[in-house]
Amino acid sequence: MTATAVRTRGAHERAARRVQWVRGVRLAVLLAFVLIFLAPVYVLLVTSFKPLTEADPSRAWALPETWTFEPWRVAWEKLAPGIWNSVLLTVPGALISAALGSMNGYVLSKWRFPGADIVFTLFLFGMFIPYQGVMIPLVQLLVNLNELTGLNGVFYGGIPGLVLAHVVYGIPICTLIFRNYYVTIPDEVIEAARVDGATMLRTYRSVVLPLSGPAFAVVIIWQFTSLWNDFLFAVFLTGPQSWPTTVMLNNIAGAQTVPYSQQMAAALLASVPTMIVYVILGRFFMRGLMAGSLKG
C-alpha cells in the first residue's frame, strides 16, 4: 500500500470518527431534552397514584409507597360531566370551522374576484383580536340571541353559544391554512374542470375536496386543541351545567388541604383526548401545515 493510500485511509477513518462523535453528541442532547420534557409528565403520573397522605410537593419525585387508583376514580367522577360538555363543544366546533375555512380558502385561492386580496387581509386581522377585547360585546350578542329566539340558556349560558363564538373566532386561521394549501393545487386542474362544465361548487366537491385531507387534519387538530383547552370563553359564556373540562379542572380543589393526586389524575384525563386526536391525524399535520410555504 502506497503512502498516499495510507494517508487517504487515515483521513477517511478520522472523518468517520468525527461523524460518529457528532452523532453521539447530537443524540445525547436530544435525550437530555426528552428527559427535561418528560420530567413533568413523570411527576404527574406518579403523584396521581399516591394517596392524599403521600401527595405532597416535598415528595413529588418519590414513587408512591402505597399505589392507589382512588385519585383517578374521584377525578373521573368530578370531570365526567365536563368531558362530555367538551366533546359537545369541540366536535361540532372543529368540524364547522374546518368546513367554513375550506370553502373560504377555496374561493380566495381559486375563484378570485375583485378585491380578493383585501378580503383575505381583513380575514387575517381577525387573528390578532384578543379574546378580552370582544368579551363584553360577545356576551351582549349572545344575550340578545337568547331574547330574540326565546331560547334562554342556549346561546348565552349554553354550549351552542360557545360553539358559535369559537367558530367565528376560528374562521381567520382556518381560512389562512386552507388558502395556503389550495394555492399548491395546480390551476390547470381547476381550469380543466371549468372546461368540462363544472360549476364552482361541483369543482370544489369533486376536485378540491378529495385533495384536502392534510389541510383538514391541520385545522381539526388546531381547532380541537383550541376548543378543548379554552377557559376564558367557557367561564364567561357558559353556566355550571355547561362547563367544559378546563373549568371543571380548575374547580378541583380542597377546602383545608390541596388534593394534589386528584388534580394530577384529572390533568392527565383532560389531556388524553387531544393526544388521541393528534395520534390519529398527526401524520398529516406537518404536510398540511407546510403546504403553500413555497408557493403563493
C-alpha positions, 0 to 999 in steps of 0.5 A, spaced: 500 500 500 502 506 497 503 512 502 498 516 499 493 510 500 495 510 507 494 517 508 487 517 504 485 511 509 487 515 515 483 521 513 477 517 511 477 513 518 478 520 522 472 523 518 468 517 520 470 518 527 468 525 527 461 523 524 460 518 529 462 523 535 457 528 532 452 523 532 453 521 539 453 528 541 447 530 537 443 524 540 445 525 547 442 532 547 436 530 544 435 525 550 437 530 555 431 534 552 426 528 552 428 527 559 427 535 561 420 534 557 418 528 560 420 530 567 413 533 568 409 528 565 413 523 570 411 527 576 404 527 574 403 520 573 406 518 579 403 523 584 396 521 581 397 514 584 399 516 591 394 517 596 392 524 599 397 522 605 403 521 600 401 527 595 405 532 597 410 537 593 416 535 598 415 528 595 413 529 588 419 525 585 418 519 590 414 513 587 408 512 591 409 507 597 402 505 597 399 505 589 392 507 589 387 508 583 382 512 588 385 519 585 383 517 578 376 514 580 374 521 584 377 525 578 373 521 573 367 522 577 368 530 578 370 531 570 365 526 567 360 531 566 365 536 563 368 531 558 362 530 555 360 538 555 367 538 551 366 533 546 359 537 545 363 543 544 369 541 540 366 536 535 361 540 532 366 546 533 372 543 529 368 540 524 364 547 522 370 551 522 374 546 518 368 546 513 367 554 513 375 555 512 375 550 506 370 553 502 373 560 504 380 558 502 377 555 496 374 561 493 380 566 495 385 561 492 381 559 486 375 563 484 378 570 485 374 576 484 375 583 485 378 585 491 380 578 493 386 580 496 383 585 501 378 580 503 383 575 505 387 581 509 381 583 513 380 575 514 387 575 517 386 581 522 381 577 525 387 573 528 390 578 532 383 580 536 384 578 543 379 574 546 378 580 552 377 585 547 370 582 544 368 579 551 363 584 553 360 585 546 360 577 545 356 576 551 351 582 549 350 578 542 349 572 545 344 575 550 340 578 545 340 571 541 337 568 547 331 574 547 330 574 540 329 566 539 326 565 546 331 560 547 334 562 554 340 558 556 342 556 549 346 561 546 348 565 552 349 560 558 349 554 553 354 550 549 351 552 542 353 559 544 360 557 545 360 553 539 358 559 535 363 564 538 369 559 537 367 558 530 367 565 528 373 566 532 376 560 528 374 562 521 381 567 520 386 561 521 382 556 518 381 560 512 389 562 512 391 554 512 386 552 507 388 558 502 395 556 503 394 549 501 389 550 495 394 555 492 399 548 491 393 545 487 395 546 480 390 551 476 390 547 470 386 542 474 381 547 476 381 550 469 380 543 466 374 542 470 371 549 468 372 546 461 368 540 462 362 544 465 363 544 472 360 549 476 364 552 482 361 548 487 361 541 483 369 543 482 370 544 489 366 537 491 369 533 486 376 536 485 378 540 491 375 536 496 378 529 495 385 533 495 384 536 502 385 531 507 392 534 510 389 541 510 383 538 514 387 534 519 391 541 520 385 545 522 381 539 526 387 538 530 388 546 531 381 547 532 380 541 537 386 543 541 383 550 541 376 548 543 378 543 548 383 547 552 379 554 552 377 557 559 376 564 558 370 563 553 367 557 557 367 561 564 364 567 561 359 564 556 357 558 559 353 556 566 355 550 571 351 545 567 355 547 561 362 547 563 367 544 559 373 540 562 378 546 563 373 549 568 371 543 571 379 542 572 380 548 575 374 547 580 378 541 583 380 543 589 380 542 597 377 546 602 383 545 608 388 541 604 390 541 596 388 534 593 394 534 589 393 526 586 386 528 584 388 534 580 394 530 577 389 524 575 384 529 572 390 533 568 392 527 565 384 525 563 383 532 560 389 531 556 388 524 553 383 526 548 387 531 544 393 526 544 388 521 541 386 526 536 393 528 534 395 520 534 390 519 529 391 525 524 398 527 526 401 524 520 398 529 516 399 535 520 406 537 518 404 536 510 398 540 511 401 545 515 407 546 510 403 546 504 403 553 500 410 555 504 413 555 497 408 557 493 403 563 493 
